[in-house]
Amino acid sequence: LREEGLAKIEACADLASLQQLRVLYLGKKGPIQEVMGMMKDLSKEERPAFGQQVNEMKSLLSKAIDDRRALLEAKEMNEKLEQEKIDITLDGYQPKVATMHPLNLVQQEIEDLFIGLGYTVAEGPEVELDFYNFERANIPKDHPARDMQDTFYINAEELLRTHSTAIQMRQLEKFSPQLPIKVICPGKVYRRDDDDATHSHQFTQVEGLVVGENITMSDLKGTLEFMARKMFGEKRVIRFRPSYFQFTEPSVEVDVSCHICGGKGCGVCKGTGWIEILGAGMVHPNVLKMAGYDSSKCSGFAFGAGIERIAMLKYGIDDIRHFYTNDQRFLKTFTRFE
Ligand code: PHE
């Protein structure tokens, strides 16, 4: 029985069958227990020697099982280590590092410089209520000024916002009647335009809004000149041309002296020395009143710029569609160094 047991344990190749042998030899029902049972048939004198022999055999087998288990466990561990071995001499894999999208780059640059002036950044929904996109901006239903912005309507009350002015109208309402307000509102906007090199049905705007006591047009001009210089170089100057927006009065179109030729006239500025970069004006009293402000006690300015246009001018990009077609060769040329 001992030799047979030892041989079986020795031949055992895995931990599960070793456990079965353990149950067999050391458990309550097995050949050893059977032999123990035979003891009652022996004489009193024979019993101690017999019992001792059986117990010795039992501990021998128990030790053999323990040894075997230690061996099998070590083997299993080694196999596992072998399988999981990593060849550290293999060449490394270089993950592709993403670059900032040029629109995000310009947007962040603008946000950063206004944050430096004490503005906060606010966003709003792209599916917007007609109420904030138009009515609060002093463009009532059926007003011809709505034609300036071909609109994607979702239903009678909702639309895809046509300008980030909608965010400003929400901010005015949120702050009212607190003063002052200084916010910068970036976001995607949508218009029913046919796409070509300079038009896109979806583009990005960033607007600024300041409301306080005695805010004047010279504050607007100083602020925009600061922005133009940060974006296009310290030598830039700006000029105002009269314009029309329903939500500002007076309204202006803002030009920056050409950053390519310095104002002498070149292809980019079509020989004029000036490039139009944004629309702006003094917040219309009706807009302030609708949001709950006393327009005799405060005033404000607002401006709105297209981020694509600024990025195209800044980086010399000739087609707005480059921003949306995700051509890696185009995108990876924009890396922000700080
Ligand atoms: N909302 C105007 C546009 O989309 C831009 C603008 C904003 C003009 C704020 C004046 C003041 O064209």
Boltz pocket constraint, residues with backbone or C-beta under 6 A from the ligand:
constraints:
  - pocket:
      binder: B
      contacts: [[A, 162], [A, 163], [A, 164], [A, 165], [A, 207], [A, 208], [A, 245], [A, 248], [A, 252], [A, 279], [A, 280], [A, 281], [A, 302], [A, 303], [A, 304], [A, 305]]
      max_distance: 6.0
